[in-house]
Amino acid sequence: MDVSPFKPSLVKAVFRDVTPMHVSRSAAWAAASVTRTVLTEIIDGARRAAAEDARKKLIPGDLLSAIERNVELEVGDKWYDHSPTFQGLTGVLYDAEGVIVPSRKRGRSRKPSAVVGAHRFEAGVKKLLRSRGATAVPVMVRDLDGIASVFLTDLARDAARVVREGGVRRFGTVTLVMSGEPAPPPSPKDSFRAASARAASARREDGRTIGRDDVLAATTIQLFGGSLRQRALAEAREATQSQRRSR
């Protein structure tokens, strides 16, 4: 499997924006892999939409078509309120007297946020586009940057919540299967205890370290189900195992 274009250093920077917890190496690789899988699926969906119009360069309309055709791709939705691409899709707000409430003005913020930090993903997004044999107009690249940033930020928040609320002991085990393989039956108690032990051993004694299994549990929260979630989990497991072998 190709290495994720989103470097572990970027992943850890995003995690630092939302939590003071330590992030293990395997957790960073898992989060990078999950983000790569999600963005790859979005890009491939947009490519199919562009091909129907005999175009090679992706435009924002292709992004909308990809999300419209596959509800699993509706991720990073906090970006939707910020991007002109999604205007008219998020609904119009009215006050108590029926007057339209104007959208919030964009402004500079000193507080780290997924929107402010979206530019950090540009290099990785462009690399991922090239790997898929695609090119995109600048505004499309910016949308992909924003979706990646918001998705990974939300993933970081959920991973931290998993740790705070008891890791996999609280959220259950994560079933990982390879694409095309049938899902295995429910895991026995021994498998549950083993998964809990792995998550606990990857964490510092004070419970302040986010491990790989915590990221995988967060992935099941962010991706509500279907083939995308299963593929993201399987590819994240493969990515972390490959990194261990290469060390």
C-alpha positions in Angstrom: 0.0 0.0 0.0 1.3 3.5 -0.8 2.5 5.7 2.0 0.0 8.3 3.1 0.8 11.8 1.7 -0.2 13.2 5.1 2.9 13.1 7.3 2.8 11.9 10.9 4.3 15.3 11.9 1.2 17.0 10.4 -1.1 14.6 12.1 0.5 15.2 15.5 0.2 19.0 14.9 -3.5 18.6 14.3 -3.9 16.5 17.5 -1.9 19.1 19.5 -4.5 21.7 18.3 -7.3 19.9 20.1 -5.7 17.8 22.9 -2.6 17.9 25.2 -2.5 14.1 25.1 0.6 12.3 23.7 0.0 10.6 20.3 1.9 7.4 19.7 3.7 6.8 16.4 1.2 4.0 15.4 -1.7 6.3 16.2 -0.3 9.0 13.9 0.2 6.6 11.1 -3.3 5.2 11.6 -4.9 8.6 11.5 -2.9 9.6 8.4 -4.0 6.4 6.7 -7.7 6.9 7.5 -7.5 10.5 6.2 -5.9 9.2 3.0 -8.5 6.6 2.5 -11.4 9.1 2.9 -9.8 11.7 0.6 -9.0 9.0 -2.0 -12.6 7.9 -2.1 -13.8 11.5 -2.5 -11.3 12.1 -5.3 -12.2 8.9 -7.1 -15.9 9.8 -6.9 -15.2 13.2 -8.3 -13.1 11.7 -11.1 -16.1 9.5 -12.1 -18.3 12.6 -12.2 -15.8 14.5 -14.3 -15.4 11.6 -16.7 -19.2 11.7 -17.5 -18.7 15.2 -18.8 -15.5 14.2 -20.7 -13.3 16.3 -18.4 -10.0 15.4 -16.7 -9.7 18.4 -14.4 -11.9 18.3 -11.3 -14.1 21.2 -10.4 -16.3 21.8 -7.3 -19.3 20.4 -9.1 -17.6 17.1 -9.2 -17.1 17.2 -5.5 -20.8 17.8 -5.0 -21.7 15.0 -7.3 -19.4 12.6 -5.5 -20.9 13.4 -2.1 -24.5 13.3 -3.5 -24.0 9.8 -5.0 -22.3 8.3 -1.9 -23.6 9.4 1.5 -20.5 7.8 3.1 -18.4 10.7 1.7 -20.3 13.3 3.6 -17.4 14.0 6.0 -15.7 17.1 7.3 -19.1 18.9 7.2 -17.9 21.8 9.3 -16.1 22.9 6.2 -19.4 23.1 4.3 -20.5 26.3 6.1 -17.2 28.0 5.1 -16.8 27.0 1.5 -18.8 28.7 -1.4 -19.0 25.3 -3.0 -21.6 24.2 -0.5 -23.7 27.3 -0.4 -27.4 26.5 -0.7 -26.9 22.9 0.5 -26.6 23.6 4.2 -29.9 25.4 4.5 -30.9 29.0 5.2 -31.2 30.2 8.8 -34.1 32.5 9.8 -34.5 34.4 13.1 -37.7 34.5 15.2 -39.3 37.1 12.9 -38.5 35.2 9.7 -35.6 37.3 8.6 -32.7 35.5 7.0 -29.7 35.3 9.3 -26.5 36.2 7.3 -23.7 33.8 7.3 -20.8 34.5 9.6 -18.1 36.7 8.2 -14.7 35.1 7.7 -12.0 36.6 9.8 -8.6 36.0 11.2 -8.5 33.9 14.3 -5.6 33.3 16.7 -7.3 30.2 17.9 -6.2 27.1 16.0 -9.0 25.6 14.0 -9.6 23.1 11.2 -10.6 25.9 8.9 -7.7 28.2 9.7 -5.2 25.3 9.4 -6.6 23.9 6.1 -3.7 25.2 4.1 -1.4 22.7 5.8 -3.0 19.9 3.8 -2.4 21.4 0.4 0.8 19.6 -0.4 -0.6 16.2 0.7 -3.8 16.8 -1.3 -1.9 17.7 -4.4 0.3 14.6 -4.0 -2.8 12.4 -3.6 -4.4 13.9 -6.7 -1.3 13.1 -8.7 -1.3 9.5 -7.4 -4.9 9.1 -8.6 -4.0 10.6 -12.0 -6.1 13.7 -11.4 -5.8 17.4 -11.5 -8.1 20.0 -10.0 -8.9 23.7 -10.2 -7.5 25.7 -7.2 -10.9 26.1 -5.5 -11.4 22.3 -5.6 -8.0 21.8 -4.1 -8.9 24.2 -1.3 -12.2 22.3 -0.6 -10.2 19.0 -0.4 -7.8 20.7 2.0 -10.6 21.9 4.2 -12.4 18.6 4.2 -9.2 16.8 5.2 -8.4 19.3 7.9 -11.9 19.2 9.5 -12.1 15.4 9.2 -8.7 14.8 10.9 -9.5 17.4 13.6 -12.8 15.7 14.4 -11.0 12.3 14.4 -8.4 13.7 16.9 -11.2 15.0 19.2 -13.0 11.6 19.1 -9.7 9.7 19.7 -9.1 11.9 22.8 -12.6 11.3 24.0 -12.2 7.5 23.6 -9.1 7.7 25.9 -10.9 9.9 28.4 -13.9 7.6 28.5 -12.1 4.4 28.9 -10.6 3.4 25.5 -11.9 0.3 23.8 -13.2 -0.9 27.2 -15.8 1.8 26.8 -16.4 1.8 23.1 -15.9 -1.9 22.3 -13.5 -3.7 20.0 -12.9 -2.7 16.4 -13.5 -5.3 13.7 -10.9 -5.1 10.9 -11.4 -7.0 7.6 -9.8 -6.7 4.3 -11.7 -5.5 1.3 -13.9 -8.2 -0.2 -13.7 -10.5 2.8 -16.8 -11.3 4.8 -17.0 -9.8 8.3 -16.2 -12.3 11.0 -18.7 -13.3 13.7 -18.7 -11.3 17.0 -15.4 -11.6 18.8 -15.3 -13.8 21.9 -14.4 -12.4 25.3 -10.8 -13.3 24.9 -10.5 -11.2 21.8 -12.1 -8.3 23.6 -9.7 -8.5 26.5 -6.8 -8.7 24.0 -7.9 -5.6 22.2 -8.3 -3.8 25.5 -4.9 -4.8 26.7 -3.3 -3.6 23.4 -4.9 -0.2 23.8 -3.9 0.0 27.5 -0.3 -1.1 26.9 0.1 1.6 24.2 -0.9 4.3 26.6 1.1 5.8 29.4 0.2 4.8 32.9 -1.6 8.2 33.5 -4.0 7.5 30.6 -2.7 10.4 28.6 -1.5 8.7 25.4 -3.6 8.1 22.3 -2.9 4.8 20.7 -3.7 3.1 17.4 -6.8 1.4 18.7 -8.1 4.7 20.0 -7.8 6.1 16.5 -9.5 3.1 15.1 -12.4 3.5 17.6 -12.6 7.1 16.6 -12.8 6.1 13.0 -15.9 4.1 13.7 -17.5 7.2 15.2 -16.6 9.4 12.2 -17.4 6.9 9.5 -20.9 5.6 10.3 -20.7 2.4 8.4 -20.4 0.7 5.0 -17.5 -0.2 2.8 -15.6 3.1 3.4 -15.3 2.5 7.1 -14.2 -1.1 6.7 -11.6 -0.1 4.1 -10.3 2.7 6.2 -9.9 0.4 9.2 -8.2 -2.3 7.2 -5.8 0.1 5.5 -5.0 1.8 8.8 -4.1 -1.6 10.3 -2.0 -2.5 7.3 -0.2 0.9 7.4 0.7 0.5 11.1 1.9 -3.0 10.6 4.0 -2.0 7.6 5.7 0.7 9.7 6.5 -1.7 12.4 8.1 -4.1 9.9 10.2 -1.2 8.4 11.6 0.0 11.7 
